[in-house]
Amino acid sequence: MKEIYLIRICGKCKKTNILINEEVEDTIKKGYYISCSHCGSKRIFEENETSDLRKCMDSNVYKRVKGKIRQVHSV
């Protein structure tokens, strides 16, 4: 069975992008490229594929800031 989610890490800002695998394949097939949603960099590296969204959030640290969930760098 094919994995649903694709985890990519930006090479510039080091933030995580969780993408849907089908949409990524469709975008690349159409001749477009994938970029970071935070800074717009094309340097984005594939880290992992998974079907469980909770596993996507295991590798990163998240905390609440004024009621909103924010990603905190674990570096």
C-alpha positions as CSV (number, residue, x, y, z in Angstrom):
1,M,0.0,0.0,0.0
2,K,1.2,3.4,-0.9
3,E,2.0,6.0,1.8
4,I,-0.3,9.0,2.0
5,Y,1.9,11.7,3.6
6,L,5.3,12.9,2.5
7,I,7.5,14.8,5.0
8,R,10.1,17.2,3.6
9,I,12.6,19.4,5.4
10,C,13.6,22.8,4.0
11,G,17.4,23.2,3.5
12,K,17.2,26.9,4.1
13,C,14.9,27.5,7.1
14,K,15.0,23.9,8.4
15,K,11.2,23.8,8.9
16,T,9.0,20.8,8.1
17,N,6.5,20.6,5.3
18,I,3.9,17.8,5.4
19,L,2.5,17.1,2.0
20,I,0.1,14.7,0.4
21,N,2.0,12.2,-1.7
22,E,-0.6,12.2,-4.6
23,E,-0.5,16.0,-5.0
24,V,3.3,16.1,-5.0
25,E,3.4,13.5,-7.8
26,D,0.8,15.3,-9.8
27,T,2.7,18.6,-9.4
28,I,6.0,17.1,-10.5
29,K,4.3,15.3,-13.4
30,K,2.9,18.6,-14.7
31,G,6.5,20.1,-14.8
32,Y,6.3,22.3,-11.7
33,Y,8.5,22.1,-8.6
34,I,8.0,21.8,-4.9
35,S,9.1,24.7,-2.7
36,C,9.1,25.5,1.0
37,S,5.8,27.0,2.2
38,H,7.5,29.1,4.8
39,C,10.4,30.7,2.9
40,G,9.9,29.7,-0.7
41,S,13.2,27.9,-1.1
42,K,13.5,25.2,-3.8
43,R,16.0,23.3,-1.5
44,I,13.6,20.9,0.1
45,F,14.7,17.4,1.0
46,E,12.6,14.3,1.5
47,E,12.7,12.9,5.0
48,N,10.0,10.3,5.4
49,E,6.8,8.8,4.0
50,T,4.0,7.6,6.3
51,S,0.3,6.9,6.4
52,D,-0.2,8.1,10.0
53,L,-0.2,11.8,10.5
54,R,0.8,11.4,14.2
55,K,4.2,9.9,13.0
56,C,4.8,13.1,11.0
57,M,4.7,15.1,14.2
58,D,6.9,12.7,16.2
59,S,10.2,14.0,14.7
60,N,9.5,17.6,15.5
61,V,8.7,19.5,18.7
62,Y,5.4,21.5,18.9
63,K,4.1,23.8,21.6
64,R,1.2,26.0,22.1
65,V,1.6,29.8,21.7
66,K,-1.6,31.8,22.5
67,G,-3.7,28.7,21.8
68,K,-2.1,27.9,18.4
69,I,0.3,25.0,17.8
70,R,3.7,26.2,16.7
71,Q,6.8,24.2,15.5
72,V,9.8,24.6,17.7
73,H,13.3,23.7,16.4
74,S,14.9,20.8,18.2
75,V,18.3,21.8,17.0
